[in-house]
Amino acid sequence: MEDASRTTLLDVVLKKLKVDVESGSPLISRVMLAGSLTTGESSKGLFEAIMSEEMGFVSEQGEPLFTGILIETPRNFVHYLEGTAGNLSKYLALLDQKIDEFDSCHDVVIASHTDDIGNRAYSKWVHCEQSNVGNTKNVVRDQLKVIIVDILTNLSELGSMIYQKERLQMMQFLTGLKSTHPDILPTASQIDALTTTPGKDYCLTVSEFCELYCRPVDLKLHPELIWPPHPPLAF
């Protein structure tokens, strides 16, 4: 006899969505981008331009539009970004449209995307420079998952460290990270693994991600595929 109390994954998801809707809490999503920088350039201007209020983003329940951290090394970057599901989808669509207008970065990929992270790890959006190049060579495809999880875990932990701080205190803390927490920031070589082969074959580009997840769903029902038969029957 089947256990009547058994709970499916769908039940859990629907229950959480019901609680979120009834409480008015917006669904918070997270994306982690990685890319290469043009020599002597910074991607900060691009990401700040897309996040501006002029782009028509909507703040829900007093939530900040975007939180997270942009980390730049001399040759590449990783961008850990949080926002409501609607704003984050729109952000990625705008990034796909505008990335060619800026010469600051290229080979941008989606290293990770999570629809529902519960609570934000960061209270603000901040920028940090990382000078450690590191030494990650000959990375194979199976190692990419470990690198991505390590970066996500470390950056989430970093967010909890600075969550309660004011912006000036955050920047002072981030400036001292090289001596206080030298292993918490991703190295340039770790990011290289995501933006070069095999990372480029493992991760979706921004355009590929938007094509799959940000465009309206086009459903074709089974009858549409089989009727009318080809060639059409003559009646």
Secondary structure by P-SEA (a helix, b strand, c coil): ccccccccaaaaaaaaaaaaaaacccbbbbbbbbbbbcccccaaaaaaaaaccccccccccccccbbbbbbbccccccccccccaaaaaaaaaaaaaccccccccccccccccccccccccccccbbbbbccccccccccccaaaaaaaaaaaaaaaaaaacccccaaaaaaaaaacccccccccccaaaaaaaacaaaaaacccaaaaaacccccbbbbccccccccccccccc
